[in-house]
Amino acid sequence: MLSSFSKNIQTTLVTSFFSSLVYACTIPYLIIYLAGLFSPELLGILVMINVVSSFLAGIIGGYLADNFQRKKILMIFQNLYGVSLFVVALNFTGILSHHFWLIGGYLICGITYNLYYSAFDAVLLDSTVPAERKKVYQLEYWSFNLSMALGASIAGFLFKYYLVYLFFGAALLQFAVSAFLQKNLSYKNSVSHTKGKTIFHDLFTNYYIAAKDKRWVILILGIALYSAAEFSLQNYTGIRLSKEFEPITLFSVNIDGVRMLSILQVINTIMVVFFTFIVSRITEKKTERTVIIVGLLIYISGYGLMASANSIYLLIPLTILATFGELASAPILTARQVDLIPEDKQASYLSFGSLSFQISQLIAAVGLTLGGYLTASLISGYIIILGVAGIYFVVSSLYDVKKSTY
């Protein structure tokens, strides 16, 4: 299927796959490592700081992508992302042993990743035509899930004894990804020539257009609320399993909490690889609205209940349930989301849209902090209630709210 698209689409999708693989190998497990150094309350605050700084970086990244050459932005910040991973690896070796380097590397990872990803999304959107867009985003969704789970499975089995090699390898792979993109991407975008009095004025003007689109704002808020359910797996649920899950032996392999987390994400991968297009064919003749509502309800219920489950006999079925819900709803939502974006403000809308990613991380970080005071069952309820509110906002935006004038 990949070969049927243009070289720019192929290059962007391949690069996206390996960039996501690097992320999955490192950041979720870096948070688990930090959980061994700091209290849940302090770690929650640190994650919130990362979310806020990453969001601000995303806003700036969207402005840069609309006003400068995106390929150059990708080259600069992808390489800086690799440098930040290299700094974390040096901390693990003891060369840069102070916690300052570890925390600094973690924060810079989030900042640089968000500085370049708006340009990345804009290049992919700009390289597609409406007729092929649904297939392109379906393939991106499939490859993203595959990369995330492969990264998680690799990191889960290297985390305990080979952490240094894991981060050195991730840094080198990130540098290779950047070099591949620069060599194979033949792309030059037009840039905005209308400038304000200052960069901050330009930036505010760009984002004000997206922010005053009520339909877009409601959609982004809804996505943020339900997506927090899945982010809780990487934050609250992952850390809780690393501390509370009773190790078991499965096929002569010792499975602790960290490896249990990896297994859950591998199951998610296998299902995405084999069932994405099957589920799409099953649901394509159903009413979109019904598919989205039912799919998202299953999705948030699965991930929400996983936050309080400790048994492998509960965790695996809940993962399967959540993944089926995701497979049914996510491709439709992605395709409908990009239909709302004006052509001349793609990067700004996409970057403003990344607010959903940041808010969902923030909600998950709040859940991590609340976990120091509340029981796991209450955290499950917290995740599910917010998820239901998110579904309401998404459905209202896509089907009940009249299209705003840009």
Beta strands, then each sheet from edge to edge (+ up, - down):
strand 1: 248-250
strand 2: 253-255
sheet 1: 1+ 2-
end
